Structures are given as structure tokens and as C-alpha cells.
Amino acid sequence: MKRAAAALMDLHRDLPSLQAFRYAAGLSQDQAAARYNEVAGHQTSLGGTTINAWETWARVRGTGSPPPFSSLLILATAYGRGPLSVSDEDIAPGDLVAEAYERLPPEDQLSLRHLAASRPPTQRAEHGANPTPPPAGTGNTIGADFSLSVPTVRDGNPSIRVFSLPNPEPGQLLDLTWATFGLGIERLARQIKNLGRRLDVDICFGINEAGLVMATFLASAQFGGCAIGYLKCNKVRDDIAIDDASFFPAARVAPTIVICDFEVKHADVVGFIAREVRDRYPDAELYFAVFGAMTKGSDLRVESFEDLTGARIMLAADFAAVFIAATMGPPGIEPPLELR
């Protein structure tokens, strides 16, 4: 069921997970409602219109109504029974609202987090194979996960979910694992999906190699395989220059462009890049996606966007919206394989 739902969402980028799991279970909305009532011991009389309202909420911001936590528990069991109601797959309620989690009421978000923390860390064996637990000590420590209001488009969703990256060795660069790097890219993709409107991107630029990796994944996963650009930056004394190895794809008039950077500290690299991109693509609408943003204080769980060292830089660049995966402290973070 999980693989089928994931495959459906890969094929149809705008399909919310709540609807994908119903499709994977082979149920119409009315049938899903009947299965729901069956799981609830027929103590409920849910109809297909309620299923429709929940899926509309997951698909379009500002419409429909969110499913309450109790209903997500029942739906997870209902869809886990499969098309013929004879399966018994363990589906987490949080999986049903993965991309819309941040729009749930705070109480339901808290309930889902507590439920996820209490679930045993085991994997079900598939096709007779023995589950293999991941090796210990292979990832970075992920700190607080919190909401942050960032600059965004008109009538867009300013609230994003950010995680912190505490450094166990202060004064040293924090070397990221591929797992943490992937987690950050997934977080950026979720923020973009929850912007409040569909983002049709013409070019996704990556600043240097780490940014290029980010741009490649986001272009494939979120932007329908749009053109990928490369911005190689060289430091010239106290200045920055664009290397001839950079690549600027052709684009329509007034394109929509996303710029990806690995981290934002004090230097105005992104401001310089924004000016260069606007010179080459007049009237372009620019968006900015950054993996790590440095904080001004020692507390990585910041209260506002202004608590980031690069806040003024990003504001001055006049981006249509900003996406941030994680916060970090000085001296910063190092991407896997020391990608520059």
C-alpha cells in the first residue's frame, strides 16, 4: 500500500497523500466512507462528502476541512486493509497527511508527533525478507523542529517547518551525512509544495556544487524536470565573481527561477547572485531555497526570521519567497563529500 501510494504521488505531483492512499486501497470516496464506518464498528455514519472535504483540504489551501486526529487513526486502519479488506498493513496516520501536516491544528500535530515517537522502531518483513535495522551512529543529531515565518508570495503561506542542526563540537564545521542532506532537501520540497499555490519553475539554479545537487533533486521531484542552471562562484580577494564554467539555460520572457544555496551566513553571496540572474533574465521572478541558515544567537530555535544572520541579505535580494531547511550555528556546516 505504501509503495503504491508513493508511486501514485511520483506520477501525479499534485496528488495529496490522503487521496493517494485511498486510490492505493482501490476505494471510491463512498467506499472509503463505508470502510471507515466498518472500522469504527458502525458507531459512525460518515459519508463520501466528508472524505471529499478532507481530500479537498489536503489538495487546495483554504478549502475543505482537515481530518481530526481520531479520524486519521481510523483511516490509517481502513486503508491498511487494502482493496479487498483482507490486508493488514501498518500505515502511520501521519503518512496520510505528510505534505499537509503543517496545516493541521496544533493539537493534532502534537498528537501525531507523540504517536510517531511511541511507535516501535521496527520494520515489517516483505516477501519473506528479514528487516535490517539501520546502523547506529550514521546520522547527525537533529535538534528542535519548529515553525518559522518567512517572506513569501502575496496570499502565500509564510509558515515553514525548520529543523535545527546542533553541533556537538563547537568551533568546528559540522559534517553532514547524506541522510541529513536528503532530509533537508525533502523539507524544502515540502515547503515549496505548501507555498499556497503551484510553483511553475522555468529554471532551478544551484550555487556551486552543493547547490547544484539541491537544484537537481528539486527540479526532478518538485518542478517537473525544469531546466537546471549552474552558478560557480569564485572569491576574488574580498569580492565574488562568476566563473566561466557556470551555465545559464535559455528561458522565456520573465521566467520563474529558483536559486538553491547550501548555506547563508554573513557574506552577501546571494545578493550578488540575484543581481547577476536578474541582469541575464530581465523581469524574472526569483525564489530562494537554502539548506542551512546561520542564527545570530546560540539558540538555534529562533523566534523570527530577523534572528538569522542573513535575514537582511535575503530581504534585500527581494525574493518572491524564501525556503529554509535548517538552522545552524557558527562556523557552519559542511556538505557530504565536501561538495563546495
Residue pairs with C-beta under 8 A, 6 or more apart in sequence:
1 21
1 24
1 25
1 79
1 80
1 82
1 87
1 89
1 91
2 89
2 91
2 95
4 23
4 24
5 17
5 20
5 21
5 23
5 24
5 95
6 20
8 15
8 20
8 23
8 24
9 15
9 17
9 20
12 20
13 222
13 224
14 59
14 198
15 23
15 59
16 55
16 58
16 59
16 97
16 99
16 100
17 58
17 95
17 96
17 97
17 98
17 99
17 100
18 54
18 55
18 58
18 67
18 75
18 96
18 97
18 100
19 55
19 58
19 59
21 75
21 79
21 91
21 95
21 96
22 29
22 32
22 51
22 55
22 79
24 79
25 32
25 35
25 78
25 79
25 81
25 82
25 83
26 82
26 83
27 35
27 79
27 83
28 48
29 48
29 49
29 51
29 52
29 55
30 47
30 48
30 51
32 48
32 51
32 75
32 78
32 79
33 46
33 47
33 48
33 50
33 51
35 78
35 79
35 81
35 85
36 44
36 46
36 51
36 71
36 74
36 75
36 78
37 44
37 45
37 46
38 78
38 85
39 74
39 77
39 78
39 81
40 46
40 74
52 64
53 64
53 65
54 64
54 65
54 66
54 67
54 71
55 64
56 63
56 64
57 63
57 64
57 65
57 66
57 67
57 100
57 103
58 64
58 97
58 99
58 100
61 103
61 157
61 194
61 196
61 197
66 97
66 100
66 103
66 104
66 105
66 108
67 75
67 96
67 97
68 108
69 93
69 107
69 108
69 111
69 112
72 93
72 94
72 96
72 97
72 108
72 112
73 93
75 93
75 96
76 91
76 92
76 93
76 95
76 96
77 91
79 91
79 96
80 87
80 88
80 89
80 90
80 91
81 87
81 88
81 89
82 89
89 124
90 124
92 115
92 116
92 119
93 112
93 115
94 101
94 112
94 115
94 116
97 104
97 112
98 190
99 190
99 193
99 194
100 194
101 109
101 112
101 161
102 109
102 147
102 159
102 160
102 161
102 190
102 194
103 157
103 194
104 112
121 133
122 131
123 131
123 132
123 133
124 131
125 131
138 177
138 179
139 177
139 179
139 180
140 165
140 174
140 176
140 177
140 179
140 180
141 165
141 166
141 168
142 163
142 164
142 165
142 180
142 183
143 163
143 164
143 165
143 166
143 300
143 301
144 163
144 164
144 300
144 301
145 161
145 162
145 163
145 164
146 161
146 162
146 163
146 164
146 301
147 159
147 160
147 161
147 162
148 159
148 160
148 161
148 162
148 302
148 304
148 305
148 324
149 158
149 159
149 160
149 304
149 305
150 158
150 160
150 305
150 321
150 322
150 323
150 324
151 158
151 305
151 314
151 315
151 319
151 321
151 322
152 158
152 195
152 196
152 320
152 321
152 322
153 195
153 196
153 197
153 320
153 321
155 196
155 197
156 195
156 196
156 197
156 321
157 194
157 195
157 196
160 191
160 194
160 323
160 324
161 187
161 190
161 191
162 187
162 324
162 325
162 326
162 327
163 183
163 187
163 325
163 326
163 327
164 300
164 301
164 326
164 327
164 328
165 174
165 176
165 180
165 292
165 300
165 326
165 327
165 328
165 333
166 300
166 329
167 174
167 328
167 329
170 329
171 331
172 331
173 331
173 332
173 333
173 334
174 328
174 332
174 333
174 334
175 333
175 334
175 336
176 333
176 334
176 335
176 336
177 336
178 336
181 213
181 291
181 335
181 336
183 325
184 291
184 292
184 325
184 326
185 214
185 217
185 218
185 221
185 291
185 325
187 325
187 326
188 214
188 218
188 289
188 291
188 323
188 324
188 325
189 217
189 218
189 221
189 222
191 323
191 324
191 325
192 199
192 218
192 222
192 289
192 323
193 222
195 321
199 222
199 223
199 256
199 258
199 287
200 223
200 224
200 256
201 219
201 223
201 224
201 226
201 256
201 257
201 258
201 287
202 226
202 227
202 251
202 252
202 255
202 256
202 257
203 226
203 227
203 228
203 229
203 249
203 251
203 255
203 257
203 258
203 281
204 215
204 218
204 219
204 223
204 226
204 227
204 228
204 229
204 257
204 258
204 260
205 211
205 215
205 228
205 229
205 230
205 231
205 257
205 258
205 259
205 260
205 273
205 277
206 212
206 213
206 214
206 215
206 216
206 228
206 229
206 230
206 231
206 260
207 231
207 233
207 259
207 260
207 261
207 262
207 269
207 270
207 273
208 231
208 232
208 233
208 262
208 339
208 340
209 335
209 339
209 340
210 262
210 291
210 335
210 339
210 340
211 231
211 259
211 260
211 261
211 262
212 228
212 230
212 260
213 335
213 339
214 260
214 261
214 262
214 289
214 291
215 228
215 229
215 258
215 260
216 228
218 258
218 260
218 289
219 225
219 226
219 227
219 228
223 258
227 249
227 250
227 251
228 249
229 246
229 247
229 248
229 249
229 257
230 245
230 246
230 247
231 242
231 246
231 259
231 273
231 276
231 277
232 242
232 243
232 245
232 246
233 240
233 241
233 242
233 243
233 269
233 272
233 273
234 240
234 241
234 242
234 243
235 241
240 267
240 269
240 272
242 276
248 280
251 257
251 281
251 284
253 282
253 283
254 282
254 283
254 284
254 285
255 281
255 284
255 285
256 284
256 285
256 287
257 277
257 281
257 284
257 285
257 286
257 287
258 286
258 287
258 288
258 289
259 270
259 273
259 274
259 277
259 286
259 287
259 288
259 289
260 289
260 290
261 269
261 270
261 273
261 288
261 289
261 290
261 291
262 290
262 291
262 292
262 333
262 335
262 339
263 290
263 291
263 292
263 293
263 294
263 328
263 332
263 333
264 270
264 290
264 292
264 293
264 294
264 308
264 309
264 310
264 313
264 314
265 294
265 309
265 310
265 330
265 332
266 294
266 309
266 310
268 313
268 316
270 288
270 290
270 310
270 313
270 314
270 317
271 313
271 316
271 317
274 286
274 288
274 317
274 318
274 319
277 284
277 286
278 284
278 286
285 320
286 317
286 318
286 319
286 320
287 319
287 320
287 321
287 322
287 323
288 314
288 317
288 319
288 321
288 322
288 323
289 322
289 323
290 322
290 323
290 324
290 325
291 325
291 326
291 333
291 335
292 325
292 326
292 327
292 328
292 332
292 333
293 308
293 309
293 310
293 324
293 326
293 327
293 328
294 308
294 309
294 310
294 327
294 328
294 329
294 330
294 332
295 302
295 307
295 308
295 309
295 327
295 328
295 329
296 307
296 308
296 309
297 307
298 329
300 327
300 328
300 329
301 327
302 308
302 327
305 311
305 322
308 314
308 324
308 327
314 322
